[in-house]
Amino acid sequence: MQDWWVLYDETENTRTRFIGCAGEHARYDVAITETSHFYGKRLVCVIQNGRTAILSDEDAANVPYLMEAFGIQDEAEADEFSRFLLAHL
């Protein structure tokens, strides 16, 4: 068996908000977790595809980044998702 170096092992109470919304281009079901572990950024998970990213408001406004992080192919859909995130982060 391989020896592992544990880099961190912390337990923290977090707050998770589940939001479902239908936009013009797609439906969004997300879990947004607030934690102090990511320096004020939030852990955002799209429930439909399981893709997760750690986002600040600036990250949420970055449409090309959202397209890459969440596997969104359409720029209009990514822009809509960006506006959704900025309203709910």
OpenMM code with the backbone's topology and positions (N, CA, C; nanometers):
from openmm import Vec3, app, unit

residues = "MET GLN ASP TRP TRP VAL LEU TYR ASP GLU THR GLU ASN THR ARG THR ARG PHE ILE GLY CYS ALA GLY GLU HIS ALA ARG TYR ASP VAL ALA ILE THR GLU THR SER HIS PHE TYR GLY LYS ARG LEU VAL CYS VAL ILE GLN ASN GLY ARG THR ALA ILE LEU SER ASP GLU ASP ALA ALA ASN VAL PRO TYR LEU MET GLU ALA PHE GLY ILE GLN ASP GLU ALA GLU ALA ASP GLU PHE SER ARG PHE LEU LEU ALA HIS LEU".split()
positions = [
    Vec3(0.0837, -0.1194, 0.0000),
    Vec3(0.0000, 0.0000, 0.0000),
    Vec3(0.0876, 0.1249, 0.0000),
    Vec3(0.0448, 0.2241, -0.0719),
    Vec3(0.1205, 0.3484, -0.0836),
    Vec3(0.1031, 0.4332, 0.0421),
    Vec3(0.2111, 0.4959, 0.0857),
    Vec3(0.2030, 0.5889, 0.1982),
    Vec3(0.1553, 0.7239, 0.1475),
    Vec3(0.0622, 0.7820, 0.2190),
    Vec3(0.0064, 0.9114, 0.1802),
    Vec3(0.0514, 1.0179, 0.2783),
    Vec3(0.0787, 1.1349, 0.2282),
    Vec3(0.1078, 1.2498, 0.3122),
    Vec3(-0.0190, 1.3319, 0.3202),
    Vec3(-0.0782, 1.3357, 0.4358),
    Vec3(-0.2011, 1.4133, 0.4543),
    Vec3(-0.1624, 1.5606, 0.4611),
    Vec3(-0.2141, 1.6385, 0.3685),
    Vec3(-0.1808, 1.7804, 0.3616),
    Vec3(-0.2663, 1.8639, 0.4559),
    Vec3(-0.3903, 1.8224, 0.4753),
    Vec3(-0.4767, 1.8858, 0.5744),
    Vec3(-0.5904, 1.7909, 0.6064),
    Vec3(-0.6471, 1.8087, 0.7247),
    Vec3(-0.7605, 1.7288, 0.7696),
    Vec3(-0.8367, 1.8155, 0.8689),
    Vec3(-0.9349, 1.8866, 0.8186),
    Vec3(-1.0090, 1.9820, 0.9007),
    Vec3(-1.1573, 1.9528, 0.8941),
    Vec3(-1.2257, 1.9824, 1.0020),
    Vec3(-1.3709, 1.9735, 1.0056),
    Vec3(-1.4248, 2.1128, 1.0309),
    Vec3(-1.5270, 2.1495, 0.9559),
    Vec3(-1.5816, 2.2843, 0.9661),
    Vec3(-1.7324, 2.2794, 0.9446),
    Vec3(-1.8042, 2.3592, 1.0187),
    Vec3(-1.9464, 2.3770, 0.9914),
    Vec3(-1.9591, 2.4731, 0.8744),
    Vec3(-2.0350, 2.4326, 0.7744),
    Vec3(-2.0540, 2.5153, 0.6559),
    Vec3(-2.2019, 2.5424, 0.6364),
    Vec3(-2.2292, 2.6313, 0.5453),
    Vec3(-2.3676, 2.6613, 0.5084),
    Vec3(-2.3819, 2.6330, 0.3596),
    Vec3(-2.4764, 2.5471, 0.3240),
    Vec3(-2.4992, 2.5138, 0.1842),
    Vec3(-2.6397, 2.5565, 0.1451),
    Vec3(-2.6474, 2.6242, 0.0321),
    Vec3(-2.7744, 2.6712, -0.0225),
    Vec3(-2.7986, 2.5968, -0.1529),
    Vec3(-2.9155, 2.5372, -0.1675),
    Vec3(-2.9537, 2.4669, -0.2895),
    Vec3(-3.0524, 2.5547, -0.3641),
    Vec3(-3.0212, 2.5827, -0.4909),
    Vec3(-3.1059, 2.6709, -0.5701),
    Vec3(-3.1355, 2.6041, -0.7046),
    Vec3(-3.2616, 2.6019, -0.7427),
    Vec3(-3.3023, 2.5546, -0.8734),
    Vec3(-3.3708, 2.6676, -0.9474),
    Vec3(-3.3338, 2.6869, -1.0732),
    Vec3(-3.3890, 2.7976, -1.1501),
    Vec3(-3.3863, 2.7605, -1.2985),
    Vec3(-3.4885, 2.8015, -1.3702),
    Vec3(-3.4904, 2.7809, -1.5147),
    Vec3(-3.4704, 2.9149, -1.5831),
    Vec3(-3.3693, 2.9208, -1.6679),
    Vec3(-3.3428, 3.0418, -1.7435),
    Vec3(-3.3938, 3.0286, -1.8850),
    Vec3(-3.3572, 3.1231, -1.9671),
    Vec3(-3.3973, 3.1213, -2.1072),
    Vec3(-3.3248, 3.0120, -2.1858),
    Vec3(-3.2011, 2.9813, -2.1441),
    Vec3(-3.1169, 2.8871, -2.2175),
    Vec3(-3.1017, 2.7508, -2.1507),
    Vec3(-3.1187, 2.7445, -2.0189),
    Vec3(-3.0952, 2.6177, -1.9487),
    Vec3(-3.1572, 2.6219, -1.8098),
    Vec3(-3.1627, 2.5040, -1.7505),
    Vec3(-3.2056, 2.4920, -1.6112),
    Vec3(-3.0799, 2.4816, -1.5256),
    Vec3(-3.0833, 2.5442, -1.4106),
    Vec3(-2.9693, 2.5427, -1.3204),
    Vec3(-3.0132, 2.4885, -1.1851),
    Vec3(-2.9520, 2.3812, -1.1416),
    Vec3(-2.9673, 2.3282, -1.0073),
    Vec3(-2.8280, 2.3294, -0.9470),
    Vec3(-2.8072, 2.4136, -0.8491),
    Vec3(-2.6733, 2.4283, -0.7924),
    Vec3(-2.6771, 2.4178, -0.6411),
    Vec3(-2.5640, 2.3771, -0.5874),
    Vec3(-2.5399, 2.3810, -0.4437),
    Vec3(-2.4265, 2.4800, -0.4229),
    Vec3(-2.4500, 2.5804, -0.3406),
    Vec3(-2.3489, 2.6823, -0.3120),
    Vec3(-2.3107, 2.6688, -0.1653),
    Vec3(-2.1856, 2.6334, -0.1405),
    Vec3(-2.1384, 2.6117, -0.0047),
    Vec3(-2.0469, 2.7250, 0.0379),
    Vec3(-2.0805, 2.7855, 0.1502),
    Vec3(-1.9971, 2.8905, 0.2090),
    Vec3(-1.9088, 2.8260, 0.3156),
    Vec3(-1.7798, 2.8533, 0.3066),
    Vec3(-1.6824, 2.7975, 0.3987),
    Vec3(-1.5674, 2.8963, 0.4139),
    Vec3(-1.4986, 2.8915, 0.5242),
    Vec3(-1.3812, 2.9779, 0.5403),
    Vec3(-1.2568, 2.9116, 0.4817),
    Vec3(-1.2716, 2.7887, 0.4361),
    Vec3(-1.1580, 2.7130, 0.3849),
    Vec3(-1.1027, 2.7704, 0.2538),
    Vec3(-1.1838, 2.8372, 0.1766),
    Vec3(-1.1411, 2.8870, 0.0454),
    Vec3(-1.1279, 3.0388, 0.0425),
    Vec3(-1.0929, 3.0984, 0.1543),
    Vec3(-1.0616, 3.2411, 0.1615),
    Vec3(-1.1739, 3.3301, 0.1110),
    Vec3(-1.2969, 3.2995, 0.1491),
    Vec3(-1.4108, 3.3819, 0.1120),
    Vec3(-1.4777, 3.3431, -0.0186),
    Vec3(-1.4143, 3.2555, -0.0952),
    Vec3(-1.4784, 3.2073, -0.2174),
    Vec3(-1.5799, 3.0993, -0.1801),
    Vec3(-1.6715, 3.0706, -0.2712),
    Vec3(-1.7743, 2.9704, -0.2456),
    Vec3(-1.7539, 2.8498, -0.3364),
    Vec3(-1.7882, 2.7343, -0.2848),
    Vec3(-1.7828, 2.6104, -0.3599),
    Vec3(-1.9164, 2.5953, -0.4314),
    Vec3(-1.9138, 2.5966, -0.5641),
    Vec3(-2.0363, 2.5897, -0.6438),
    Vec3(-2.0369, 2.4578, -0.7204),
    Vec3(-2.1423, 2.3794, -0.7008),
    Vec3(-2.1569, 2.2508, -0.7684),
    Vec3(-2.2848, 2.2520, -0.8513),
    Vec3(-2.2712, 2.2244, -0.9812),
    Vec3(-2.3885, 2.2089, -1.0674),
    Vec3(-2.4341, 2.0641, -1.0507),
    Vec3(-2.5519, 2.0459, -0.9973),
    Vec3(-2.5992, 1.9126, -0.9612),
    Vec3(-2.6210, 1.8246, -1.0840),
    Vec3(-2.6628, 1.8811, -1.1969),
    Vec3(-2.6905, 1.8009, -1.3157),
    Vec3(-2.5678, 1.7249, -1.3660),
    Vec3(-2.4517, 1.7898, -1.3652),
    Vec3(-2.3334, 1.7244, -1.4205),
    Vec3(-2.2223, 1.7009, -1.3185),
    Vec3(-2.2417, 1.7472, -1.1959),
    Vec3(-2.1436, 1.7253, -1.0901),
    Vec3(-2.0205, 1.8130, -1.0987),
    Vec3(-2.0157, 1.9028, -1.1950),
    Vec3(-1.8983, 1.9902, -1.2063),
    Vec3(-1.8991, 2.0921, -1.0933),
    Vec3(-1.7822, 2.1138, -1.0375),
    Vec3(-1.7684, 2.1993, -0.9200),
    Vec3(-1.6527, 2.2955, -0.9404),
    Vec3(-1.6687, 2.4184, -0.8911),
    Vec3(-1.5614, 2.5179, -0.8962),
    Vec3(-1.5675, 2.6027, -0.7708),
    Vec3(-1.4543, 2.6579, -0.7356),
    Vec3(-1.4445, 2.7515, -0.6239),
    Vec3(-1.4476, 2.8908, -0.6842),
    Vec3(-1.5521, 2.9689, -0.6487),
    Vec3(-1.5759, 3.0957, -0.7178),
    Vec3(-1.5836, 3.2156, -0.6246),
    Vec3(-1.5246, 3.3243, -0.6689),
    Vec3(-1.5481, 3.4565, -0.6109),
    Vec3(-1.6475, 3.5274, -0.7021),
    Vec3(-1.6883, 3.6474, -0.6650),
    Vec3(-1.7747, 3.7258, -0.7533),
    Vec3(-1.7048, 3.7538, -0.8863),
    Vec3(-1.5741, 3.7803, -0.8796),
    Vec3(-1.4981, 3.8080, -1.0017),
    Vec3(-1.4953, 3.6848, -1.0926),
    Vec3(-1.4790, 3.5663, -1.0326),
    Vec3(-1.4799, 3.4426, -1.1109),
    Vec3(-1.6164, 3.4208, -1.1758),
    Vec3(-1.7222, 3.4490, -1.0999),
    Vec3(-1.8586, 3.4304, -1.1512),
    Vec3(-1.8880, 3.5243, -1.2678),
    Vec3(-1.8208, 3.6376, -1.2741),
    Vec3(-1.8398, 3.7335, -1.3834),
    Vec3(-1.7560, 3.6986, -1.5068),
    Vec3(-1.6651, 3.6039, -1.4938),
    Vec3(-1.5742, 3.5655, -1.6014),
    Vec3(-1.6388, 3.4544, -1.6853),
    Vec3(-1.7079, 3.4929, -1.7908),
    Vec3(-1.7848, 3.3990, -1.8730),
    Vec3(-1.6968, 3.2895, -1.9344),
    Vec3(-1.5814, 3.3211, -1.9931),
    Vec3(-1.4976, 3.2131, -2.0477),
    Vec3(-1.4537, 3.1127, -1.9405),
    Vec3(-1.4248, 3.1604, -1.8202),
    Vec3(-1.3879, 3.0697, -1.7117),
    Vec3(-1.5038, 2.9770, -1.6758),
    Vec3(-1.6240, 3.0321, -1.6679),
    Vec3(-1.7411, 2.9496, -1.6366),
    Vec3(-1.7645, 2.8443, -1.7444),
    Vec3(-1.7425, 2.8810, -1.8696),
    Vec3(-1.7603, 2.7858, -1.9786),
    Vec3(-1.6655, 2.6673, -1.9610),
    Vec3(-1.5424, 2.6960, -1.9266),
    Vec3(-1.4429, 2.5895, -1.9067),
    Vec3(-1.4724, 2.5085, -1.7803),
    Vec3(-1.4981, 2.5757, -1.6712),
    Vec3(-1.5163, 2.5079, -1.5429),
    Vec3(-1.6395, 2.4185, -1.5395),
    Vec3(-1.7472, 2.4645, -1.6025),
    Vec3(-1.8730, 2.3913, -1.5938),
    Vec3(-1.9122, 2.3213, -1.7239),
    Vec3(-1.8249, 2.3240, -1.8237),
    Vec3(-1.8504, 2.2538, -1.9485),
    Vec3(-1.9656, 2.3105, -2.0288),
    Vec3(-1.9801, 2.4419, -2.0249),
    Vec3(-2.0874, 2.5084, -2.0994),
    Vec3(-2.0354, 2.5404, -2.2388),
    Vec3(-2.1086, 2.4989, -2.3407),
    Vec3(-2.0657, 2.5172, -2.4790),
    Vec3(-2.1121, 2.6494, -2.5400),
    Vec3(-2.2242, 2.7002, -2.4939),
    Vec3(-2.2868, 2.8172, -2.5543),
    Vec3(-2.2573, 2.9422, -2.4710),
    Vec3(-2.2055, 3.0461, -2.5354),
    Vec3(-2.1682, 3.1677, -2.4635),
    Vec3(-2.2895, 3.2387, -2.4026),
    Vec3(-2.4024, 3.2373, -2.4718),
    Vec3(-2.5236, 3.3003, -2.4175),
    Vec3(-2.5698, 3.2278, -2.2913),
    Vec3(-2.5596, 3.0953, -2.2909),
    Vec3(-2.5946, 3.0187, -2.1720),
    Vec3(-2.4983, 3.0493, -2.0575),
    Vec3(-2.3701, 3.0596, -2.0876),
    Vec3(-2.2701, 3.0907, -1.9854),
    Vec3(-2.2912, 3.2306, -1.9291),
    Vec3(-2.3272, 3.3254, -2.0154),
    Vec3(-2.3564, 3.4614, -1.9691),
    Vec3(-2.4767, 3.4610, -1.8752),
    Vec3(-2.5792, 3.3848, -1.9115),
    Vec3(-2.6981, 3.3735, -1.8267),
    Vec3(-2.6614, 3.3084, -1.6927),
    Vec3(-2.5773, 3.2047, -1.6966),
    Vec3(-2.5332, 3.1378, -1.5747),
    Vec3(-2.4519, 3.2335, -1.4879),
    Vec3(-2.3697, 3.3153, -1.5509),
    Vec3(-2.2917, 3.4154, -1.4788),
    Vec3(-2.3836, 3.5120, -1.4032),
    Vec3(-2.4859, 3.5613, -1.4717),
    Vec3(-2.5803, 3.6535, -1.4067),
    Vec3(-2.6545, 3.5848, -1.2922),
    Vec3(-2.6902, 3.4576, -1.3112),
    Vec3(-2.7546, 3.3790, -1.2062),
    Vec3(-2.6632, 3.3687, -1.0831),
    Vec3(-2.5364, 3.3344, -1.1063),
    Vec3(-2.4428, 3.3206, -0.9950),
    Vec3(-2.4193, 3.4529, -0.9235),
    Vec3(-2.4025, 3.5596, -0.9996),
    Vec3(-2.3773, 3.6892, -0.9368),
    Vec3(-2.4946, 3.7338, -0.8500),
    Vec3(-2.6155, 3.6926, -0.8851),
    Vec3(-2.7315, 3.7277, -0.8056),
    Vec3(-2.7444, 3.6414, -0.6803),
    Vec3(-2.6767, 3.5257, -0.6776),
    Vec3(-2.6988, 3.4320, -0.5668),
    Vec3(-2.5750, 3.3972, -0.4846),
    Vec3(-2.4581, 3.4448, -0.5239),
    Vec3(-2.3383, 3.4134, -0.4443),
    Vec3(-2.3344, 3.4910, -0.3162),
] * unit.nanometer
topology = app.Topology()
chain = topology.addChain("A")
for resn in residues:
    res = topology.addResidue(resn, chain)
    for name in ("N", "CA", "C"):
        topology.addAtom(name, app.Element.getBySymbol(name[0]), res)
